């Protein structure tokens, strides 16, 4: 399933009826959350590290300009270049300019959600530069002309038969359902691409101000090949990824893999510190870092600043019951799940992304597993308030809230209405104890029964409890 519409409600209905997607999402529920729990249980100090990481991130955001300037200074000192890009369009143009300076015809790419955010692949293709995804998941999606549905497992919405069909169609080889055979096919197809590429583009999990280094953490060797074989290496990352020191970076690395995939550490943790130096056996001749803002600086000092603590581990979506039911494409943009429900309205506007902060049960699981303790439900509530203040909330919801507020401000009337509603719902439910159809509540009863109220009202119980 590939969805590009911003209409979450429509997308969700399609996703719930997609048999293949539901099968794939079943694998997610039995995978990452269980592995994370096991990894966390093996680390007694995990909760203390979360506190330390939260506080460090808050310090960084309070001094973001200082650390970014220090990082830039070190990159230049190491022989590299830093490019500041306020918008996605600025980043697109700068990357294309770098590619054209070396007359690049093909570029290999490591997995980078920021490059998805700025729609880099389509832009390069439209300007005569062919990007080649080298991460296995991203490579599969590129063959299918698809987009990631998850920030660390981009093809998690696909099943083995989907991959087999894509490889058979594009590689012109006998169809196989053996993962080892498919992996070998991908290696053979990509090997010549790595060697021939003029430019390598990667993301960065962190940028180290102390040394001017960037780091990528991966479970495949494609990232290393992408940044060491071509003559030019371009790092595309966002401004909040900076950390003060290498020691600070290791704190986040201890949290990242455990939160993301349940690993103690990712297989490859690769630092890049400028272009090849005299005596180096490999590495690029040119090193560029493209720092993307794209609305992030506008979040600093606001009620949404906490979102900039995100280290892109995906724990929030791995544990989210909504994401687990509809997958990532239903969210209609690059970042899905709870973190996307906060980031997307910032980047594309609440007018287009207003459904997402409302696509939450507010169970709080996302906040409970976030390695840097981002209060995601609170941030989604802020977006709901923002939407309401701009009169973007659906009229039914606005009138409903206005009606509730009228009675809530009048305690005697509120108690009478509560008792009456309690009696009415019980009467409708009858002996079955549930209601199949209820006027003005089709959004609930069209899909599931509504249980009848049981016992006394909250106000009655509260009053009795005070005696």
N, C-alpha and C positions, 0 to 999 in steps of 0.2 A: 504494500500500500504506500503510495506516495501522495502526500497532501501538501499543497502550498497555500490553501485558503486560510485566512485569519479567523474564520468562523469556527470557534472551538466546538460549539454545540453541534453543528452539522458534522464536523470532523469526528467527534466522539461517537455519534450514532453510527457512522460508517465503520469506525474502528471496532466497535463492539460486535459488529456483524461479520467481521473479517476472520474467517476460521483460521487461516494461516497465521495471521498476526497473533491471535489469541493463543495459539500453540506456542509460538515463539516467546510470548510474554510469560507463559507458564515456566519456561526455562529460567527466566530472570528471577522469578519469585523464589525458586529453589536454589539459586546460585549465590549472587553477591551478598544478600543480607545474611545468609547462614555463614559464609566464609568470613565476613566482617566480624560477626559475633565471636567466632572462634579465635580470630586474631587478636581482638580486643581483650578477651579473657586471658590471653597469654601475656598481657602487658599490664601489670598492676598499676603502673603510673600513668595509664592512658588519660584518665580524667584530669590529672594535674597538667599533662602536656597540652590538653585542650585549653585549659585556662591560660597557660603560658603563651600559646599560639594566638589566642584571642587578644591578649594584652599587647603582644608584640605587633600584631597587625594594626591595632588601634594606634600604637606609637608611630608606625610607618605612615599611616594615613594622615596623622597629625603633622608629619614632617615630609610629606610626599615630594614636594618640590626640591627639598634639599637632597634627598636620596636619588632622585632622578637625575639631577644635575651632577652628582658625584658619579653615578653610573655612566653618564655620557662622557664625562671627563676621562674616566678610566678606559672606556672603549676607544676613544681617540688616542689616548696614550699608548694603547696596545696596537694601533695601526688600523683601527676600524672606523666606521662612520655610523652616526646616529641620525635618524630622520624623524622629526616630530610631525605627526599627522592628526589634525583635529577631527577630520571626518573620514568616513569610509572611502569617499571619492578621492580625498587627498592621498590616502594609503594606496589605493589602486594605481593612481597616476605615478606615484613615486616608485612603486615596485616595477611597473612597466618601464619606466625611465631607466632603472638600473639594468633591467634585462636588455633593453635596446642599446645601452652603452656598450655591452659586450656582444651585441648581435646574436642574442640567444634565440634559438628556434624551439627548443624544448627545455622544460624545467621539471625536475623531480621534486615531489612535495612529501614531507612527513605530515602526520596528522596534526591539524591545527584548526581549532574551532574559531579562532579570530579570522583566519582566512575565509572560513565559511561566512562569518559575520559580515565581512566586507565584499562577499560575492566575488572572490578573486578569480576562481577558475573561469567563470563565464567571461569576465573582463579580459583576461589574458587571451583566451581563445578568440574573442572578437577582434583582438589587435594582433593576431598572427603569431602568438606564442602558445605552444601546446603544453599544458600542465599534465603531469602524470602522477597520480596518487600512488604511493608506495606502501603505506600502511595496508595490511591485508583487507581489513574491513572497508576502508575508503576505496581501495582498488576495486573490490566487488561492487560497491555502490557506483563508482564511475562507469564500470561496464554496463550497469543497469540504468544509467542516467538517473540515478536516485540521489537522495541526500541523507545525511546522518539522522538517526532518531535518538541518539544517546551520545553523551559527550566523551565517553571513554570506550564504549563498545558501539561504534557507529552503525554496524549492520545487525544489531541485536533483534531487529524486527523480522529478520529473514530466517528461514529454515534451511537445512542442508540441501534439500531438493531445489531451492531457489538458487543457491550458489552453483550447484551442479549444472543447472540449466544455463546460467549466465556464462560459465566457463565453456561449456559445449558450444554455445552459439558464437562466442568471440574467439576462442582458441582453435576451433575447428578440430578438436580431438574427440576421441570416444568419450561418451558420458560416463562419469564415475560418481559413486556415492561414498567413496573412501576419502575422508578428510586428509590423510597423508598424501594421497595422489593429487588432490586438488591443491594442497600447499606446494607440492613440488612443481606443479604446472605454473603457479603464480611466480615462484622463484625463477623458473626458466624464462618466463615472459618478461620479467622485470630486470633481469641481470643486464641485458644489453642496454636497457633504458638508463640504468645507473651510469654505465660507462659513457654513454653518448650525451648525457645531459650537459647543457652549458651552464645552468644555474641550479642550485639546490635551495629549496625554501622549507624552513621548519618553523614551528612555533617555539614557545619557551614556557616551561612551567614556572621558572623563576629567573629574575635578573639580579645579579649580585653587585651592589654598589661598591663594595670594597675592592673588587678585582676587575669589574667590567665584564664578568662572565655571564653567559646564559646557560641554562641546563634544560635538557629534555629527558623525561623519564618514560621509558617504553619497555615493552616485552618482546619487541622484534628488533632485528639488526638494521631494519630499513632506515631508521633515523640517522644512525652513524654513517651509512653509505651516502645518504642524501646530503649530509653537511661536510663530508670529507673528500668525496671524489670530484665534484664540479669545481671549476676555478673560482666561482663566486657563490658565497653562502649568504642568503638573506634570512634573517630572523624576523618573523612577524609576531608581535606580541602586544599586550595592552599595558597601560601605564601602572596599574595596580599590582603588577607581578614583581615589582622590585622588592628586594630584602636587603638589609644593611650589610650582613657579613656571611661568609661561608658557613660559619657555625649556626647562624640563624636559619640558613637554608636547610641544614640537616634536621632541625626541629620539625619543619614542615614535611620533610621527606619521611620522617618516622610516622607521621599521621596520615600522609597522603595514600600510600599503598594499602595500608590496613583499612582505611575508610573506603577506598575505591574497589579493590578486588579481593581484599582479605589476605593479601600477601604481606610477608614481613618487609619486603623491599621489592621494587620492580627489578626486572632482569638487567636492564641497561639504564644507567644514570650517567649521562654524557654531558660534560662541560665543554663549552666553546669559549675561548678567550682570544678573540682577534684572529687575524689571518695567519697563514703559515709564516713561521720565523725561520731564520737561517739555521740550518741543521735539522729542521723538522722533516720527517720522512713523508708526511702527507698533510692534507689540509688545504683549504682554499687560499687563493691569492688575494681575494677581496672579501671583506667581511662587513655586512651592513645590518643594522638593527632598525627596524621600522616600528616606532612606538605609536600605537593607535589609542586615541582618546575616545572618540565616538560617543560622547555623552557622559563619560565616567567622571570627568572633572566637575561636572554640574552636580554630581551626587555628593561630593565632598562637603561636609558641613550641613547636610540636610538630614531628614529623618531616614533617608535611604543609604547613608554612608556605610552602615554595617554590611551591606551587600558586597562592598568592595573587599571585604575580608575573604571572600570565596576563593578556594584553592582548586576548584574544578575537580573535585573527587567523585562527584555524582552520587554520594551517599544519600542525599535527599530524595533524588528520583528513584533510586534503587529500593527505598523503603516506602515510597508514596503510593497509597492505594489507588489514587486517580491515575497516575502514570502507569501503574501496574495493570490497569484495566484498559487503557486506550493507547498506550505507547507514546512515543515522542512526536511523530508527525502530526498528531491531532492538535498540538500546540501551535502549529502553523508558522513557526519560525525556527531560528537556529538553536535557541536554548529552551529545552523542555523542562517539565517537572516544576517543583517549587522554586528552584533558583531562576528558572526561565520566567515564571509568573511574576517575579520581581524585576528582573533585568529587561525583559522584552518591552513592557510599557515605557521604560526609560528610553529605550533606543528607537522604538518605532512610534511611540506616542500612546497615551491611554485611550485615545479615540479608536485606534486599531487593535490595541492589546487589552482592552478592558475586560474581556471574558476571562482572561487567564487568572487574575487575582481572585476571581470568583470560583475558579475550578479547583476548589480545595474543600476537604471535609474539616480542616483545622484540627485534625487529630493530634498534631504536634510532633509526629514521628520525625519529620524532617529536621526540626530544631534539636530533637533529642540525640540524633546521630551526627549532626554537623561537627566536623573536627575543630572548627573555629567558632562554634557557638553562635551562628547567625540566627537571630530571632525571626525566622522566615514567616511564620503566621502573623506576627506583628507588622512586618513590612507589607504583607499582602493586605492587611486591614488598612494600612495607610493609603494604598492604591485604591481601595474601595471607597475610602473617604474622599480621595481626590476625584474619583469618577462621579461620586454623588454631588460634590460641590460644583462640578462642571455640568450638571444636569444630563449626564450621559447614561445614568442608570435607567433600565427599562421602566416605563411608566407604572406598570403593575407593582413593581418593587417599591417605587417611590410612594405610591398611594397606600400600599400596605404598611410601610414604615410610618407614614403620616397618621394612619388610622391607629396603629399600635401606640404611637407617641401620645395621641389625644387621650387614650384611656390610661396610659402609664402615668400621666401627670395628674390623674384623678383617681386616687387609691380606692375609694368606695366603689366607683363605677368599674374599676379594673377587677376588683374581687367579685363583683356580681357577674361580670362577663365571664370570668374564669370559671365560676361555678356552673353557669349556664352552658358554656361550651363543653365542659366536662360531662355534664348530663346528656347533652345533645349527641356527642360523639359515642358515648356508651350505648345510647338508644339505637343509633344507626348500626353499630357493630353487632348488637344483639348477642345471641349465645355464641356466635362464631368468634367473637373477641377481636375481629378485624374488619376493616372497611375497604371494599373493593373499588368503590366510586364515591368521590366526594366533590361537591360543587366548589369551584375556585381552587381546587387542589390537584388538577390533572397532572401537573408536573411531577407529583409523587405517585398518585394512584394509577396513572397510565402504565406504570412500569412495575409497581409492587404494591402490596396491600399496606394499609396504614393500621398499626395496632391501636386498639382502643385504650384510652387512659385507664390506669388502674390505681386504686387507692385515693388518697386525698390530694388536694392541690398543694403546690409548693408553699403557698402562703399559709395554708392551714397547718402543714407540717412544721413550718418555721415558727408559727405562733405557739404550737404545742411544745416545741423544743426549747422555748425561752422560759417556760414555766419552772 
